Amino acid sequence: MALASGVRFAARALLRPWALLRGTTLGRTEPAAGGGGDGARRFGSQRVLVEPDAASGVAVMKLRNPPVNALSLELLTELVISLEKLENDKTFRGVILTSDCPRVFCAGLDLTEICGRNPAHCAEYWKAMQELWLRTYLSSLVLVAAINGACPAGGCIIALSCDCRVLADNPKYRIGLNETLLGIIAPFWLKDTYVNTIGHRASEQALQLGSLFPPAEALQVGLVDQVVPEDQVQSTALSEMARWLAVPDHARQLTKNMMRKATADRLLRQRDADTQNFVSFVCRDSIQKSLQAYLEKLRQRKG
Ligand SMILES: CCCCCCCC/C=C\CC(=O)SCCNC(=O)CCNC(=O)[C@H](O)C(C)(C)COP(=O)(O)OP(=O)(O)OC[C@H]1O[C@@H](n2cnc3c(N)ncnc32)[C@H](O)[C@@H]1OP(=O)(O)O
């Protein structure tokens, strides 16, 4: 799929480290568990494990940033680079996105990346979050989210950027954009993604209340497409992937672009303004206090 020049350029800029980091944890390949045939060599980085299956053209991409796959700057960058690598390898047509951390798919933004950090770092961090959303939302690949744990806020937006979502039927695994509960708000492109998925009225209510939906409600509101027993999430995601890959790629990609381009363009047109808005908002004393209090509350809890 033709990526907007800004995204392509930004991703290429991100990719340059790829060549420089060859042989480090980023870019290292290792035999997949159980050996596997040709093309079954795992690759990825310290925080993203990619298990490619060349025969099926499907790769499983596992977030591996314990304890909760908080979206650190490194994880954001490694996700974009791993996705770009798969998109550039015509062997692959689909990616299943899942978690390697127990009980959690992705805890959303890494709050330590914005709490007590200077505006320049917050800007760099937010640009990386924008990049990941653009990369997943516009991906030429079929992306299926195999949600095997809690999926709040930034984690929910990654799942929503996929083409479909399978959620494990565990009442502890709640999903939604809960930003208001932290005293912050979802930027317009998160709101747009929510509205595009569950509709305006459901989004208006869920965003204001910071709703985190348990599986049954997530299915009912349309936030996820299937809810299955936890031990069937991966197999169901594979079946769902087969359904999507039965469609000729080019026609599907053009249709996805037709459906999503306007939403993505809205961010691309005002990316710098969005970054400045994010920085000025999160760097306010009141917001910093709110986020610090939330982080403290998290640290006092024990899962
Ligand atoms: C227009 C202006 C825009 C302004 C801002 C826009 C931003 C909008 C976009 C995204 C927003 C976000 O993503 S904010 C983050 C929201 N995330 C959450 O609310 C989830 C918080 N975490 C939890 O609820 C739970 O941790 C969990 C359900 C995910 C897992 O629970 P469990 O019991 O298994 O684990 P613990 O709670 O004990 O956590 C373990 C460990 O991790 C730390 N932790 C958890 N979440 C985060 C996080 N998001 N960032 C950083 N650190 C996190 C937690 O503090 C524990 O740390 P310690 O082991 O040191 O105690």
The ligand as a MOL file (V3000), in Angstrom:
LIG
                    3D

  0  0  0     0  0            999 V3000
M  V30 BEGIN CTAB
M  V30 COUNTS 61 63 0 0 0
M  V30 BEGIN ATOM
M  V30 1 C -4.7660 15.9710 23.3020 0
M  V30 2 C -3.8590 15.7370 24.4580 0
M  V30 3 C -3.4390 14.2730 24.5940 0
M  V30 4 C -2.9770 13.9710 25.9970 0
M  V30 5 C -2.5120 12.5440 26.2540 0
M  V30 6 C -3.0060 11.5440 25.2710 0
M  V30 7 C -2.5670 10.1480 25.5490 0
M  V30 8 C -3.5940 9.1870 25.0270 0
M  V30 9 C -3.0460 7.8690 24.6300 0
M  V30 10 C -2.8360 6.8200 25.4550 0
M  V30 11 C -3.0440 6.9300 26.9320 0
M  V30 12 C -2.3950 5.8270 27.7050 0
M  V30 13 O -2.1030 4.7560 27.2030 0
M  V30 14 S -2.0290 6.2300 29.3340 0
M  V30 15 C -1.7200 4.6340 30.0840 0
M  V30 16 C -3.0310 3.9660 30.3740 0
M  V30 17 N -2.8100 2.6470 30.9330 0
M  V30 18 C -3.4630 2.2120 32.0120 0
M  V30 19 O -4.2860 2.8830 32.5960 0
M  V30 20 C -3.1050 0.8360 32.4930 0
M  V30 21 C -2.4070 0.9160 33.8200 0
M  V30 22 N -2.0100 -0.4090 34.2630 0
M  V30 23 C -2.9120 -1.3030 34.7590 0
M  V30 24 O -4.0980 -1.0960 34.8140 0
M  V30 25 C -2.3460 -2.6320 35.2090 0
M  V30 26 O -0.9420 -2.4720 35.3700 0
M  V30 27 C -2.5980 -3.7690 34.2140 0
M  V30 28 C -4.0750 -4.1470 34.2170 0
M  V30 29 C -2.1470 -3.3780 32.8310 0
M  V30 30 C -1.7590 -4.9930 34.6770 0
M  V30 31 O -2.0740 -5.2450 36.0350 0
M  V30 32 P -1.0880 -6.1940 36.8760 0
M  V30 33 O -1.6850 -6.2910 38.2380 0
M  V30 34 O -0.7930 -7.4250 36.1060 0
M  V30 35 O 0.2880 -5.3900 36.9490 0
M  V30 36 P 0.5930 -4.1390 37.9160 0
M  V30 37 O -0.5450 -3.1900 37.8990 0
M  V30 38 O 1.1000 -4.6600 39.2200 0
M  V30 39 O 1.7890 -3.4260 37.1120 0
M  V30 40 C 3.0840 -4.0460 37.0720 0
M  V30 41 C 4.0910 -2.9200 37.0190 0
M  V30 42 O 3.9080 -2.1710 35.7790 0
M  V30 43 C 3.6930 -0.8100 36.0880 0
M  V30 44 N 2.7810 -0.2660 35.0680 0
M  V30 45 C 1.5510 -0.7160 34.7680 0
M  V30 46 N 1.0040 0.0080 33.7670 0
M  V30 47 C 1.9440 0.9360 33.4200 0
M  V30 48 C 1.9880 1.9920 32.4380 0
M  V30 49 N 0.9850 2.2190 31.6030 0
M  V30 50 N 3.1130 2.7560 32.3850 0
M  V30 51 C 4.1550 2.5200 33.2270 0
M  V30 52 N 4.1910 1.5460 34.1860 0
M  V30 53 C 3.0710 0.7650 34.2550 0
M  V30 54 C 3.1120 -0.7930 37.4700 0
M  V30 55 O 3.3000 0.4760 38.0450 0
M  V30 56 C 3.9110 -1.8940 38.1260 0
M  V30 57 O 5.1790 -1.3460 38.4030 0
M  V30 58 P 6.0500 -1.8670 39.6530 0
M  V30 59 O 6.3220 -3.3150 39.3780 0
M  V30 60 O 7.2560 -0.9780 39.6420 0
M  V30 61 O 5.1620 -1.6850 40.8700 0
M  V30 END ATOM
M  V30 BEGIN BOND
M  V30 1 1 1 2
M  V30 2 1 2 3
M  V30 3 1 3 4
M  V30 4 1 4 5
M  V30 5 1 5 6
M  V30 6 1 6 7
M  V30 7 1 7 8
M  V30 8 1 8 9
M  V30 9 2 9 10
M  V30 10 1 10 11
M  V30 11 1 11 12
M  V30 12 2 12 13
M  V30 13 1 12 14
M  V30 14 1 14 15
M  V30 15 1 15 16
M  V30 16 1 16 17
M  V30 17 1 17 18
M  V30 18 2 18 19
M  V30 19 1 18 20
M  V30 20 1 20 21
M  V30 21 1 21 22
M  V30 22 1 22 23
M  V30 23 2 23 24
M  V30 24 1 23 25
M  V30 25 1 25 26
M  V30 26 1 25 27
M  V30 27 1 27 28
M  V30 28 1 27 29
M  V30 29 1 27 30
M  V30 30 1 30 31
M  V30 31 1 31 32
M  V30 32 2 32 33
M  V30 33 1 32 34
M  V30 34 1 32 35
M  V30 35 1 35 36
M  V30 36 2 36 37
M  V30 37 1 36 38
M  V30 38 1 36 39
M  V30 39 1 39 40
M  V30 40 1 40 41
M  V30 41 1 41 42
M  V30 42 1 41 56
M  V30 43 1 42 43
M  V30 44 1 43 44
M  V30 45 1 43 54
M  V30 46 1 44 45
M  V30 47 1 44 53
M  V30 48 2 45 46
M  V30 49 1 46 47
M  V30 50 1 47 48
M  V30 51 2 47 53
M  V30 52 1 48 49
M  V30 53 2 48 50
M  V30 54 1 50 51
M  V30 55 2 51 52
M  V30 56 1 52 53
M  V30 57 1 54 55
M  V30 58 1 54 56
M  V30 59 1 56 57
M  V30 60 1 57 58
M  V30 61 2 58 59
M  V30 62 1 58 60
M  V30 63 1 58 61
M  V30 END BOND
M  V30 END CTAB
M  END
